[in-house]
Amino acid sequence: VDVMNAGLVAFDALVSTIKKEMLGSYVDPVRDVISALAEDKQKIDVNWLMPVFNIPNGLQPILPLFLQGLVYGTPEVRETAAYGIGTIISLSSPESLKPVLTKIAGPLIRIVGERFPWSVKAAILHTLGLLMKKGGTTIKPFLPQLQNTLIKALHDPTKVVRERALSALSTLISNPIRADSLAKDLHTGIRNEETFVREAMLRALRMVMIRIGKSVTPSFVGAIVRDLMELLCVEDDTVRQAAAYSLGACTLSLEGNDLEQLLTNVILPMEQEYSWVLRHGRALTLEATIDHACAVLLPHFKSASRVVSMYLRDDKVPVRRAAVGCMHKLALRAPDDEEINHVLQNLLPILVTLLSDEVKDVK
C-alpha cells in the first residue's frame, strides 16, 4: 500500500506540471497503460480489480486527466476519455467509486446530450451503463436524468447509439425507478414517424414490460396495448415485429377481462378474413406470448394449437415462418403434460410437410 500511495503522489505531481489544455494529449497513452496492466490479470480472473484504484483516494489523481479530456478535448479525445473512464470503473469496486461517482456521472450525462459525433455518444453510453452497474444506491439521484438521456439516445439516427442506449436502459430498470414515467416516455415514442425510432422504442417497451410491467398502472397498460394492436397491421416489417413482441410481453401485466379479450380477439382468433399483414402480426404476438407468458395460454391451449395449425398452413411465407417460431417456443416453454404433449404431436405432421417448403427460411 505504501508503494501504491507513493506512486499516486508521484502521478499527481506529474499531472500537476502539465497545462490543462495539454492534458487531452495524454488520455490515449494513459488509457493504453491501464488496459495493458489489466489485460493479463483479467485473462485469469475476469473480476480482477486494479489494486491502486481500490485504496483510499486511489482514483483521485487519475480521474481529472480523463475528465479534462472528456469535457474539453476534441471529439476523438472525448471518445477515448469516455472509454478510459469506463475502464477505470470496471477495475474499481463500488466502494471506491462512491466518493467520485458524482464527479463522473455529471459530465458524462451533460456531454452525451450535446451535439457530438455518434462515436462519442456511443462511448459515453457504454460507460454510463458500467457506472449504473457499479454505482448501486449512490446513482439514485441521477436516475431521472439518466432516463431522459437514454430516451433521447433512442431517437439517434445511428444504430450503435440506439443499441448502447437499449443496453444501458436494461441496467437502469434494475434500479428503483418510476415505472409509469418510463413506460409513458416509451409509449409516446412509439408514435414517432421515424421507423428506426419506433423500433427502438418498441424494443425498449418490451424490455420494460417483461422486467417491471407489473409496476405499471393497469389502465396505462391498457392504453399501451390498444396502440400496439394498431401497429400489428403496419406495412413496415421491423415495426410490426417489434410491436407484436411488445404486445406479447404485455400479457404478463394483464389480468381478468382485459387479458381474456386480448387472447380471444387478437392472439387466438379463428377467423382468417383479414390481411396477411395482420395475420403475420398476430402470429408474432402469439409467439411472443408463448415465450414470455406461456402460463396464460394453458387454459386456451387447444385454441392456441388450432391457431398455430392455421398459421402453419398459411399461403404467406412470413406467417408460416412465425408459426414455426410458435412451435419452437411451445417446445421450449410448454409444461410436460400428457394432454399438451398429445396436442403438440398432432401438429408434427404439418411441420414435417414444411421441411419440403420451397422457402429456405421456413425449412
N, C-alpha and C positions, 0 to 999 in steps of 0.2 A: 504493500500500500504506500509506503514511503517513497518508493521509486516512482510509482504512478503519480503521486502528488507532485513530486519534483518535476516529472515530465509535463504535467498540466501547467505548472508555474512557468516552465520554460516556453511551452507553446503559447501561453497567454502573453508572455513578454515579447515573443517573436511577432505575434499578430499585432501587438500594440505599436510596433515600429513601422507597420505598413499603412500607408494612407488609405482611408476608407474607400475612395474611388478606385483604388487598385486591388481591393480585396477580391473582386469578382474573378480576376485572372487566376486566383489560387484555388477556386472552388473545384475545378476539374481534377487537378493533381491530388488534392487532399481527399476527395471522394475516392479516387483510384487507390490510394494507400489504404484507406479504411476497408474498401471492398477486398483488396488483396489480403489483408490481415485476417479478414473474416472467412474468406473462401475455403481455405484448407480445414479450418475448425468446423465449419458448417457441413462439410462433407462427412465428417464423423458424427456430428450432433447438430441436427437442423435447428434445435432450440438454443444453440450456444449464444451467449451474450458477451459483449465486449467488456472485460473486467473494468477498464478505466472509465467507461461510461456509467458504471453502476456503483461508484463510490461517491460519497457526499460531494456535491458540486462538480461531478465529473463531466457534466455536459456544458457547464458554464463557459469554458474557454473556446469550445469549438463551434457552438451554435451561432454566435454573432457573424462568423465568417460566411456561413451558408445563408443566414437571414439577410445579410447585406446583399449577397448575390441574388437572392430571390426578389427582394424589393427594388433594387436599383440596377441590376445587371441587364445586359442585352437579352433578347428572347432566348438565345442559346444558353447563356449563363443561368437564367431563371429556371429553365428546364432542368439543367444539371443540378442546380441547387435544390430544387424540389425533390428530385430523386435522391440526392445526398441526404436530405433531411429524413426521407423515408428509410434509407439505410440505417441512419442513426437510431430512428425509432425502433426498427426491427431488432437492433442489437442492444436495446435498453429495456430494463424492467419497468413495469407500471409505476413502481415506487420512485424510480429515478426520474421518470418523465413528469411526475406530478408537479414538481416545483416550476417546470419550464413549459408546461402544456399551453398556458395562456399565451406565452411569447411565440409559440409555434402556430397555434390554431388561428389567431387573429390575422397575421399576414397571409397565410395560405388562403383563408376564406376571402380576404379582400382582393388578392391578386387574381384568383380564378374567376372573379366576377368582372374583371376588366377586359379590355379588347386586346388580347394577345393571341398568337398563333395557337392552333389546336394542340400542338405538341406540348406547349407549356401547360395548358388546361388539363391535358391527359396526365401529365406528370404530377400535377398538384392533386388531382382527384385520386390517383393511386396512393399518394402519401396521406391524404385525408382518410382514406379507408384504413390504412395502417394505424393512424392516430386514434380513430374511433375504436379499433380493436384493443389497443393498449390503454386507452385513456380511462376506461372504467367510469365511475361516477363523476370524475373530475371534468369530463367532457359535457356533462349535463347542461351547463349554462349556454353552450354553443349549439345545442340541438335544433332550436328554431332556425338559426342562421344556416346551419348545415342542410336542413330540409329545403329551405329556399334555394340554396346554392345548387343542390342536386337536381331539384325540379327544373331550374333554369338550364342546367347542363344537359338535361334530356331533350331540350329544344335545339341543341347544337347540330349543325348540318354534318359534322364529321362523326362517322360511326364509332371510331375509337373513343371519342369523348363520351358518347352516349353509353357505350358499354362500360366504361370506367364509372360513370355515374350510377348505372344499374348495380354494379358490384358494390360501390360504396353505400348505396341505398339499402342493400341487403344487410350490411353491417349496422346502418343507422337504426333499422327497425328491431334490432336486438336490444336497443335501449328503450327506456320507458318514455315513449313519445305519445302525442295525441293522435290516436288512430283516425279519428274523424277528420282532423285537419289535413293529414297526409292523403287520405282517400279523396277528400274534396278537391285537393290540388290536382290529383291524377285524373279524377273524373272530369274536371274542367279541361285537362289536356287532351283527352280522347276526342274532343270536339274540334281540335286543331285541323286546319285544312291540309297541312303538310303530312304526307303519308309517313315519312320517317319519324315525325314527332308522335303521330298517333300510335304507331307500332311500339315505340319506346315507352309511351305512357301506358299502353295496354299491358306490356310485359311487366312493367313495374306494378301495375294494379293487380295483376295475377299473383305476383310475389306477396304483395301486401295482404290480399285476401287469404292466401294459404297460411301465412305466418301469424297475422294479427286480425284476421277478418272478423273473428268473434267479438272483438272490441269495438267494431264499427257499429254505430246505431242502426238497428234493423230497418227503420224507414229509409235511411240513406242507402243501405244495401239494396233495397227495393228500387230506388231511383237509378242506381248503377246498373242493376240487372235490366231494367227497361231500355236503357241506352245501348247496352251490349247486345240485346236481342235485335235491335235495329241494324247493328253492324254485321250481323250474320249474313246479310244479303248484299253487302257492298261488293263492287267488282274487283277491288284490289285484293289479291290473294293473301298478302302478308298481313294486312289489316284484318281481314276476315278470320284468318287463323289465330291471330293474337287475341281477337275479341272472343272467339269460341273458347280458347283455353282459359281466358279470364272468367268467362261465364261459368265454365265447369268448376273453376275454383270457388266461385260464389256459392255453390251448393253446400260448401262447408259451413256457411254462415246463415243459411235459410232454414226455417222450421215451419211445421204445420202447413197451413193452406198455401202459403207463399211457395214453399218447396214443392208441394203436390201440383200446383198449377204450372210451375216451370217444367216439372218432369212430364206431365201429361200433354201440355200444349206445345212444348218446344223440344225437349230432349227425347221423348219417346212417342212421337206422333206416328200413326199408322198410315195416314193418307199420303199419297205421293203427288198430289195435284199442286205442285209448286215448283219453282225454278230449280235447276240443278245447283245453282249457286247457293241457294238457301238449304238445299239438301246437304251440300258439302259443309256448310257452316254448322248445321245441326249434327252431322256425323262427327265433326271435330269436337263439338261440345260434349257429345256422348263419350268420346274417347277421353277427354279431359276429366269428365265426371267419374268415369271408371278409375282413372288414375289417382285422383285426389280424394274422392268421396264414394268409393265403391259401396260402402255400407248403406248409403241412401237408396241404392238401386236394388238391394236384395229383396225387398217386398215386391218389386216390379221386375224380377229377374227374367221371367218368361216373356214379358213385353219387350224388355231390352234385347233379348236374344232374337225375337222376331224382327225388331228394327234393324239389328246388325245383319240379319239374314237378307233383309230387303236391300240394305246398302251394299252388301257383297255382290248382289246381282245387278246393281245399277249400271246403266249404259254409259255413265261418265267416269273417266279414269280417276279424277281426284276423289270422287265419292267412294269408289272401290278401294282406293288406297287408304282413305280414312277408316273404312270399315275393317281393313286388315289391321290397322292400328288399334281399333277397338278390340279385336280378337287377341292381339298381343297383350294389351293391358288386362283383359279378362283373365288370361292365362296366368298373369303375374299377381293380380290383386284379388281375384275371387277366392273365397274360402274353400277349403277342401270338404265339399259336401256332396253326398251321393246324388241328390236331385240336381244340383248345379252342374256337377260333372256330366250327368246324363244330357242336360240341355246343351252343354258345350260340345259333347260328342256328336250331337245331331248337326252341328254346324261344320264339322270336319269335312264332309263330302264337298261342300261348297268351296272350302279352302283348297281342297285337292284340285278342283277344276281351275282355280285361279293360278295354279302352278304352270298351266299352259296358256295363261293370259298373254295376249300379243304385246302388252306393255311391260317393259322390264321392271319398272318401279313397283308394279302391282305384284309381280312374281316374288 
